[in-house]
C-alpha cells in the first residue's frame, strides 16, 4: 500500500521507513529504525530528489508510481551518492529511460563506480550556483563537500523556499505517519537520536558544516527537507542552533558526563561516590555511563552534549582499559574538542592509566584537563574522600559558573 504525503502544493514525500534494520551503516544501533526520505516535485517537468536504500525499494516505488500517476519522470537530482540514498538509481533509469540525472562532477565519478548503466547520455553536471528551471520552480545547487562525503550538495527551491539538505539535519528513527518535526515532540523523542546521528556521522566535519551553514544563511529558507527523519517547516531556528553548536564543538549543556570502565565494581563505586558529591555541590545535570555496556555512538553523542567529562578506568595490560581506549580513538576520529576533563585511574599493582589518558586527550583541541587526578589502588578508601570532594568542587565550579 502506498504512503505519500504532500509537503507543499507541488512537493510530495515518497520516502519509506525501515524498522527491521538493527545497525545503521552496520555500526550504529537504531532501536527505533530509520527513515529514507525522497521527494517528488510536480511542475511542467517532474523531479525526483534522491532515491532510497534497497531495503525499502518496494514501498518507495509504490509511492513514486502513485504520485506520478502515469506521468514520466524528467529529472532525478542526486544530492548524495551514499548507497542508502542512491541504491535505486539503476532501477529508476530502467523504469524511466528518458530521465536526466542531475549531479556534480564528483557525483558522476562515484556513480560510475557503483553502477554499470550508460551514464554519459543522461547526465547533467552542475556546479556551485547553477540552476535548473522546471516550470514555475527554479532549483539552485549549492555544493556541500564533506557534509559528510566529498560529492555532497544541497538543492534550494526558490519558489517554495525549500532546502533539500541531503544528510544535513537528519536523524535516526523511523517516521510513524508524522513526517514533520512540528507534529512530534522533537525535544523529548528525537533530539538524542538527532545528536547521535550528527556527532557520529557528520561530527568530524564541523568546519565543512560551518561553511554550509554560512551559505544557507544567504537563502530565504522556510522549510528543510533532510534525507533522514522529520521535515522542518516551523521553528527552524531550533535545529539551526543545534547545528551551530555541534559544528563548532560547543557544549549544548552545562553538564557532567562520567564515563567509566570497571572490571570488578571498584571503579564504578568510586565514580558513584563522585557523582553523589557533585549532586551535593548543586550539579543537577549528571550522567554516568559504563563504557562496557553503552554503545559508543551514545557516548559520543553525550560527549558532544556536555561541557564537563570525567573518565575513570583501570590499567589493563599496562595500558588503558580496551573499551575506554576505543572511546578515545573515536573521540579523536570525530574531532572532539572544547571540553573540561577530570581523570580517575585504578590499579592493583601499576596504576598508569591517568597519564596515558591525559596523553590521548592532549592530542585533541582545546581540552582543559584538570591537574588534580585521583588514583585508586584496587578500591577507594575513606581516607580518599577529601580527594573526591576536591574534584567535585573543581568540576562544580565550572558547571555552575
Buried (B, 14 or more C-beta within 10 A) or exposed (E): EEBBBEBBEBBBBBBBBBEEBEEBEEEBBBEBBBBBBBBBBBBEBBBBBBBBBBBBBEBBBBBBBBBBEEEEBBBBBBBBBBBBBBBBBBBBBEBBEEBBBBBBEBBBEBBEEEBEBEBEEBBBEBEEEBEBEBBEBBBBBBBBBBBBBBBBBBBBBBBBEBBBBBBBBBBBBBBBEEBBBEBBEBEEEBBBBBBBBBBBBBBBBBEBBBBBBEBBEEBEBBBBBBBBBBBBBEEBEEBBEBBBBBBBBEBBBBBBBBBBBBEEEBBBBBBBBBBEBBBEBEBEBBBBBBBBEBBBBBBBBBBBBBBBBBBBBBBBEEEBBBBBBBBBEBBBEBBBBBBBBBBBBBBEEEBBBBEBBBEBBEEBEEBEBBEEBBBBBEBBEEEBEEBBBBBBEBBBEBBEE
